[in-house]
Amino acid sequence: MTDLILEFYSEEIPAGMQAPAAADLQKKVADFLKSNGIEDVTLETFCAPQRLALLGRNLPVELAEQREEKKGPRVDAPEKAIEGFLKTNGLTSTDGLSVREDPKGSFYILEELIPSRNFSAALEDFVPELVRGFNWPKSMRWGDSTLRWVRPLRALLCMFNGKVLSCAVDSIEAGSTTFGHRFMAPDALKIDKADDYLSKLEQAYVIADKAKREAVILEKAEGLATAEDLVLLDDAGLLAEVAGLVEWPVPLMGRIDDAFMDVPEEVLVSVMRTHQKYLALRDKTGQLAPRFITIANIETADNGAKIIEGNERVLRARLSDARFFWDEDRKIDLSARKPDLDKVTFHAKLGTVSDKTDRIEKLVAYLADIESDLCFEDLPQNASSEVTNQAAALCKADLVTGMVYEFPELQGIMGGYYATAAGEAADVADALTQHYLPQGPSDEIPATLYGRIVALADKIDTLTGFFGMAAKPTGSRDPFALRRAALGVLRIIDEGNLDLSIDALLADATALHKSAGHRVDAHNKDVAAHHADLPEFILDRLRVSLRESGIKHDVVAAVLAMAPEGAVGNVRLWRRLATALDSFLSSDDGRLLAGGWRRVSSLLAAEEKKTTNLSLQVDEDLFVDQTETDLYKALQLLPNSGGQDEQTILSAMQGLASLSGPIDRFFDAVVVNADEDTVRSNRLALLAAVRAKMLIIADFRQLEG
């Protein structure tokens, strides 16, 4: 057994592409090995700005003889189909084929013997295919090369069993050399074996392991912070990104001029994080410290003094811009900026941002009509309406400020600051800050009820607008982030404990778009004609969310099958019911009931194939065994119709628990197909009643196994 070394050395690979590329490389090599009958191997991948690498261990030198089978068409398939299969495989007749029976019929089988061969020969064929077929999100060609790669490819390190593989891509020949740090160790570096790869690179000032680079950055940055009695701001995303920008990380601490420290903290952090990739720090009181940490890619004789000086100068220029916008923007009240929203297009088919704001105001007014259901009762009279109306009116006004124009990631946040500066109520400012939340699955929902209401209205308007113009997500494409918006709606309602009808809200929002005359230009159809898929789209996001929370997929299907056709229904109910049902079915009683359900449904299905006149009337006087009576009494504990209140759900779950034992004892004690027709029909009616009652709670037909 021996080792494999693959390294693709190139110009700088974008940080965000490195980890996915490493995972893709591992999968492609693993699939290749599996196709050659090799599965019990260790594969390690590494990524850095200038290299993508893989080490494989315990690989065989020789590939064993393999027998491969290809399934052909059915024996009775049309002649053309059989001829096509023969031609594809270089055959002229079916004489060399065997025939195999399976439940679907008799099929031709081609058996091929692949003789043993040297594994290095297989690798020499595979590596060029791997390079040419590698899937980068974006790739390029350079010079007169026909190869496409993320950045110009400079070298191939390809070794197996201590020898260089005989292969090439374009004019790049496989070799045993790579290169160390571009400035600190630029000479060619010879690699002899897999065990030396990482250590030799580190000697040449390259840490190829991304996880190790992250650990080095974190350890050294925390050391710098501790020395100044500061605390590093937790930012795993930024840490991962900067680890993808350097091969030899050298954290350095710089200073922020005191003149900028009265600018809002979010502005300072955004400028450092988004634009400069600097790590921010806090003091022991939790305040943002006038310090930053930059990650250099080189060690210098002056211990980074010149690098720090240069980064301080760059940051000073960016913060000067932010300082200017902060001062200038506050000279104009946020409310006075609303007319400027008429000049900003939200979408060509959906009007301006001003139009969107008007729709949000109307949706917020709709929500205010049901304010008692949203827990407004503790607020002063009319306070809720005043706050929400003002927040809705101003929610997009900061888009026309200089700060947000320059730093778009600060929208909403700056609205809160500018509202406070203009003397708006604190609740209004908080709602403006929060109404974009949640933007991702890890974000918190708006902390205040006002923020939740405005956020709901904003996201619902977006969903109905884009669905109305037939701009639905397809496959992995979601240019308008509608999946994220739908998940945000669900989380706000669920986690925010808002008992409201999302269907009524969708209908209201749809009506607003329709009244505005928004149409799909190709066929000039009304907006409303394209909303049929929106409830199912939202339910699909709920399915994903429930499954990600650990609820089994068939339980999710059983619960969501109860949603009204063409509607979303009660979002909080579906989660509570799915959670309760999943927990119950994991218990002994639940597993017993699931087994009973399968017996009930299969028996009734068989009977219904014989007759369509299965009685649904149960006559207690025809009970012969006590288990029949017990089952009938347990059945009375289940609801007669579906309900969407929590008490109904709890009662239904308790009823299910009490039903499992009686069903099991019923089947143990009696024969459903009794000799006496009246007894037999009555027992079938009892089982039909069991089925009907259980289907009120959830669609048990969706359960697997």
N, C-alpha and C positions, 0 to 999 in steps of 0.2 A: 504494500500500500504506500502511496506517496502523495505529494502536495501539488496544488495548482496555484499560480500567482497570475492575476490579471490586473493591470493598471492602465487606465486611459488618461494620459497626461495632456492637458489642454490649456488654453487661456482661461481666464477666470469664469467659473460657473456661477450664475446667480445664486445667492444664498438660499432662496426659497425652493430652488430646484434640486438641491443636493440630496437631501434626505429621501424624497420620492424617487430620485434616480437610483440611489443605493438600494432601495427596496425593490425596484423594478429589475435591477441587475441580479439581485439574489433570486428573484422568482424565475427569471429567464434561464439562469444557469441551473437552478433546481429542476425546472421542467425538462431541460436538456438531459440532465443526468438521469432523471426518472424514465425518460423515453429510452434510455440505454440500459435500463434495469438496475440503476444505481440509486439507492435511497438513503442508506445509513451513512451519511457523510455530514461533516461540519463545514458550514459556509459562513464566513464573516465578511461583511462589506464595510467600506470606509469611504468617506467623502470629505473633501476639502476644496477650497477655492480653485485649485489647479489640478485636481485629480479625483477620479472615481475608481475604486479598487475593490477586488474580491480575493480572498484567500480560501481555498478549498483543501481540506485535509482528509486523509484516509481514503484516497481514491485508488481504484485498481489500475494496474499497469495494462492489463489485458481485459477486453470486453468479452464476456462469456457468450457462447452461442445462444441465439434467441430465436424463438418461434413466434411469429406474428400472424394474427388472424385478421382478415378483412371480411366483414359481412356484406354480402351482395344482395341482389334483389330476390324476391320470392321465386320459387321454382315455376309458378304459374303466372309470373309477371309477363307483360308484353315483350315480344321478341326484341324490339328496339332497346328496351331497358337492359336486357341481358347482354345484347351486343355491345352496348355502351360500357358496361362493367368490364367485359372481356377486353375491349380495345384499350381502356384506361390502364389495365394491368398487363398489357402485352400478350394476351392470350387469344387463341383463335377458336377454341371450343371449350365446352364445359367439362371435358374429360378430366382435367386436373383439379376440379372443384369437388369438395365434399358437400353433403346436404345435412342440415341440422334442423330439428323440429323445435319450435317454441310455441307458446300459446297463440301467437299471431299467424302461424303457418310454417311452411317448409322454406328454408332460405339456403341459397348457395353460400359456401364459405371457402375463401381462398386462404390456404395455409402456406406461409413463406418461411423458409429457414434462413436466418441471417447468421452467417458464419462468424466465429470469433475473430477479433482484430485488435490491433494495438490502439489503445485509447487515445494516444497522442494524435493519431491520424484523424480520429473523429473530432478532436478539439481543433485541429488545423482547419477542418471544414467549417466548424461551428463559429469560431471567433470572428471571421470576416462577416458572416451573416448577422451575428450579434451586433456588431458595430453599425453595419448599414441599416439594420432594422430597428435600432434603438429609438424609443419614443420620447422625444423631448417636447415639452409644451411649445417651445419656440426653438427653431434651429436655423443654421445659416450655412452657406457655402462660401469659400474663400479662394482667391487666386483662380487657377484653372482646375481645381479639384471638383470631382463629381460627388464627393461625400458631403452629407449634411450632418452637422454636429452642433451642439449648443453653442460652442465657440470653436475657433480653429484648433483642430487636434494636432498635437505636436509629436507625440511618441506613444508607442505601444509596448508595455512590459508584459510579455506573455511567456511564462515558463511552466513546464510540467516535468516532474521527476528530475529536477535539476538541470533540464535542457531547454533551450529556447525553441518555441514552436515555430515551424516553418510556415509562416503565413504572413500576409500583408493586406493592408487596406489602402487602395490607391498607391501612392509612392511611399507610404509609411510601413517600413518593415518591422516585424516583431523583434524585440531585443531583450536584453537582460539589464538594461539601464533605465533609471529614472532620474529625476532632478530634485535637489533639495530646495531650500529657500532661495527665492529669486535674487535676493541681494546678499544674504549672509552666507550662503553656500550654493552658488549657482552652477557649480561644475556637475558633470554627469556622475551618477551614483550607481555602482554596480550592485545588484542584488543576487545572492547565491541561492537562498532558500527562504521559504515562507516565514520561518521563525525569526529571520533577520530583518524582515521588511519594515516593521514598525520601529524597531530599535535603530536601524541605520538612518531612517528618515528623521528620527528625533535628534540623532547626532548631527544631522544636516539642518536642524532648526525647523522641522515640519512635524506637527502633531496631526497624523492622518485620521485619528479617531475623533469624530465630532463630539461625542459624549465626554471624552477626556478634555477637549478644548473648553467645553462649557464648564467643567469642573475647575479647570485651571483659572478661567476668567472669574468665576464666582469666588474662589478661595482668595485670589490676589486682590480682587476688588473689595471684598469684605475686610481684608487686612488693611487696605488703605483707609477704608471708612472707620474702622476701629481706632486706628492711629489718630484720627481727628475727632474721636468721640461722636461719630455719626453712624447712621444706619442706612444700608443700601435699600432703595425702593424696590420692592418685589415686582419683577417683570420677566416672567419665564419666556414670553414671546420675544422680547427684545434680546434676552440672553441667547436664545437659539439663533436669532438672526445675526448678531455680531459674531457668534462662533462660526458662522458660515462666510464671514468676510475676511478672516485672518487664518494663517497657518501656524503662526507662532505668536500667540496672544500676549501682549504686554500692557496691562491696565495702567493708566496714568491719570492722576487727579489734577483737574484745573479749577479755576475760580470764576464765579459769576460776579460781575460788578454789582455792588450794593444798590446802584441807581435803578436796577431792573427788578429788585426784589418786591416792590409793591405792585407789580403787574400780577394779575391772577395766576395762581399756582398752575392751573391747567394749561395756561398759555406757555409758561416756562417749560413744563414737562413735555408738552407737545412739540415745541421747537427743538428741544434736546432729543427727544425720542424719535419723532417722525422724520425730522430733517437732518439731524446730525448723528443719530444712533448713539447718543450719550446715555449713560446710566445716571439717574438722579439719586439724590440723597436727602435724608431728613435728619434733623437734630433730635435730641432725646425728648423734646416736647412734642414732636410730631410735625413741626414746621419744616417747610422745604428749606434746605440749607443752601447757601451761596457757593455750592461746589458741584462739580460733575466729574464723571469718570469716562474717559475715552479709551478705546481698545486699539492700541497701535499694533502693527504687524512686524515690528523690528526692534531690536535692542540697539541703543546708540551710546556713544562715548559720554554724552552729557546727561545720561539717564532720562532721556526724553524731554529735556528742557525746551528745545526748539519746537518739538511736536506739540507740547502743551501750549506754548506761546502762540503757535499758529492756530490751534483749535480755539483758544480763547478769543483770538481776533475774529475768526469766522463766526463764533457764537455771538460775539458783541454786535456784529453787523446784523444778524438775524433778530436779536432781541431789540435792537434799536428800531427796526421796522415794527416789531410788535408793540413797543412802547409808543411809537407814533400813532398807530392805529387805535390803541387803547385810549389815548388822550383825545384824539379827534372824534372817535365814535361817540364818546359820552357827551359831546357838545350838542347832539341831536337826540331828542327823546325817541324811544323805540316806536311809539305810536305814530310819530311824524314820518316814519319810514315806510308805513304801509302802502302809500300810493306808488312807491317805487317797485313794489312787487308786481305791478301790472307790466313792467318792462322785462320780467324774468319768465321765460317759458318753462313750465313744468314738463310738458310733453306736447308735441305739435297737435296731437289728437285730443288732448285733455285740457288744453288751455294754459293759462299762466299760473304762477304760484299764488297770485291774488285770487284766482278762481278756486284753486284748491283750498285756500284759507277760508273762503266763503262757505264751501261745502263742509269743511271741518266745523265751522261755527254752527251750521244747521244740524249736523249730527250730534254735536255736544248739547244743543238745545233739546234734541230728541231724548238724549240720555238724562237730561235734567227733568224731563217729564216723569221719569220713573225713579226719581232721587230717593224715595223712601226705601226702595229695594237696594239702594247702594249705600245705605248706612249714613245718610246725611242728617239723621234726626238730632244729633247732638250739636249741630251748628246753628248759629243765629239765623233768624228768618231771612230768606233770600240770599244769604251769604254764599251758599253753594253755587247758585246761578251766576252771581256777580263774578266770582272767582273763575269759574269755568268759562264763562263767556269772554272775559277779558283775556284769559290764557289762550283760548282758541283764536281770538282776534290777532294776538301778537306772536303766535307760536312760530311763524316763519319770517318775522320781521328782521331778525338778525342776519338773514341771508344776504341782505344788501348793505351790510356794514363792511368796512375795510378789513377788519380783523378776520371775519369769516371768509371773505373773498380770498385773502392771502393764506389763511389756514382753515380750509373747509372742514377739517376734522373737528373743529371747535363749535360747529353749529349746535344750537340748543344751549350749550354751556354758556356761550357769550350772551345769548338772549336773556338768561337768568341774571347775569351780572348787569347788563344794560337796563333791565327792568328795575332792578334794585336801585341803580343810579338815578333812574327817572322817578323814583318814589312810588313804584307799584308795590302792592301788598306782597309780603313774603311768600304767601301761598301761590300767587301768580308767578313769581320768579322761580319758585321750586318746580311748578308745572312746566314752565318753559324749558328748564334744564333737563327735566326727566322725560319729556314726551317722545324722544327718539328711542327710548329704551323699550324692550331689550333689543339690542342690535345683533346679538349672537347668542348661542345656546348657553354660554357661561355667564352672560350678563344678568344682573339683577333686574327685576321688573321695577317700574316707577314706585318710589317709596310712599308717595302720597296718593290719596284717592283722586285728587284733581289731576295729577300727572297721568294716572291710569286712564281716566276718562278721555283726556286729550290724545293720549297715545293710541287708545282704541279707535277713536274717530279718524285719526291720521292713517293708521294702517288699514282700516276698513275701506276708507276712500281709495287708497292705493290699490287694494285687491280688486275692488269692484270696477275701478277705472280701467286697469290693464286687462282684466278678464273681459270687460266689455268691448275692448278693441282687439280681442282675440290674440293678445300677447301672452299666452300661457307658457309656462316652463315646458321644455321638451327635453327628455333625456337628462343629461347633466347640465344643460344650458338653462340658466335662470338670470338673464341680464338685468331684470328689474328687482331681483331679490324677493320674489313673491313667496317662496317657501319660508324664508326668514320672517316675512311679515305675517304669514299665517300662523307660524309657531309663536310669534310674539302675541298675537291676538289670543291664542289658546292659553298661553302662560299668564297673561294679565287677568283673564277671566278666572282661571283655575286657581292660581297662587294668590290672586288678589281678592278671592272670595266674592266675586261679583255674580249674583244670581240674576242674570238678565238673558233675554232672548237674542242670541246672535243672529237668528234668522230674520227677526224683525229689523234688526240693525242693517243687515245686508240688503233687505228689501228697500229700506229708507235710502241707503246710499245709492243703490241702483236707480231709484227713482230720480235722485238728484242728477246723476249723469244723463239719464234719459231726457230730463227736462232741459238740460243744457244743450241738447241736440248732438251729443257725441255719437258718432257713427263709425262703423268699420268701412273704410272708403271703397274697398274692392266690390262689395255687394250692397253697400248702403243699408245695412241691416241695423235695427235698433240695438242699443247696448244690451237691453234686457234679453235679447235672443242668444247672447253669448255667455249668460251667467248660469246656465244649467249645470255646468261642470264645477262651479265654485264651491258649493257645499261639499261635494265629494272630494275636492282638492283639500279643503280644510280638514275633513275627516281623515284623509290619507296622512296629513301631518300629525294628526292625533294618534293614528295607528303607530307611526314611527316613534312618537314620543312615549307611548305606553310600552312598546316593546323595549325601547332603550332604558326604561325604568325597571326592567326585569320581568314584566308580565309576559307570559307565554303567548306566542303569536296566535294560536288557535283560540285561546280565551279572549284575546282582543277582537278577533273576527266574530266570535259568538256574541259579544256585547254590542259591537258597533253595527251588527246586522239589525239591531233593534232601532236604529236611528230612523226617523220618518223619511220616507222617500223624497228625494230632492231637498232635504233640509239637514241641518247640523244637529239640531236638538240641544239638549242640556249637556254642555261640555263637562261640567263638574260631576254630573250624574254618571256619565260614561266612565270617568276615572274611578269614582268611588265603587261603581258596580264591578268594573274590571278588577280592581284591587281586591275587593271582597270575594269575588268568584274565584280568582286565582289562588287566594289563600285557602278558600274552602276546598277546592279541588286537589290541593296539595295535602289535605288531611286524610285520615283513614275514612271518615264518613264521606268525604268528597270522592275519593277513589272508588268507594263502594257504590255511590250514587252514579258515577260515570259508567261503571260496569252495568248497573241496572238500566240506565238510559239506553245503552247499546242493545240490551236484550229486549227492552220495550219497543224501540224503534224498528229493530230488525223483524221482530214478530209481527208488528202491525204492517210493516211494508210488505211482508210476504202475504198477509191476509188481504191487503188492499189490491194486490195483483189478481186476486180471485173475485173480489166483489167491490163495487163502489158504494154499496149501501151499508157500510159499517155503522152500527148504532152508536150514538153518543150519550144515550140515556142509561144511567146506572140505577138499578133497582136493588135497594138494600135488602129487600125480602128474599132475593135470590142468592144471597151470600150463603155458602155452605161451610166455609172455614173461617176461623177467627182472624186469620191473616188478611182476608179480604176486607173485613170490617176495620182492622187496624190501618190498612193502607188507605181506605176511604176516609177515615178520620184524619190521618196525617195530611191528606190532600186538602182538607178544609183550611189548613194553616197557610196555604199559599194564596196569593192575591188572585182575585177573579179577573182583574184587568191590570194593564201596565200603569205604573205611577212613576213620577219623577221627583218625589220628595225623599229625603233621607230615611224617614221612618218606614216608608214602603220598602226601600231597599233592604234595611235591616230585618224587617219582618220576613221578606222574601228569602233572605239568606238563612234565617233561623228555620224557616219552613223547609228549605232544602235539606238542612242538616237532619231534621226530624223525619224526612222522607226516605233516606238511604236505607235505614234498617228495615222498615216495613216492606220496601220493594224486594230486598234480598230475601226476607223471610217468606214473602208471598211466592216467589219463584221456587223456594225450597219446599214449600208445603203443598202447592196445588199444581195441577196440570191445566194449562189454559185451554187446550183443546179437549175439553171434557166430552164425554159421550153424549150428555144431555145438551141439546141445542140451546135451550134458554140459559143454562149456566155458562156454557161456552160463550155465547153472545154477550152476556153480562160481564164476564171477565175481560173480554176484548174491549167493551165499552169503558170499563174501569181503567184499563191501560191507555186507552185513547184519551181519557180525562187526565191521566198522569202526564202524558205527552203534551197536551194542550196547555196545562198549567205551567209546566216547566218552560215551554216556549214563550210564555208571557214574560219570564224573567230574563232569558237569554236564548239565543239560537243554538241549542245544544247540538244541532246537526253539524256545526262547524268544528266540533271537538275531534281531535285525531285519536286513533288507537282505541 
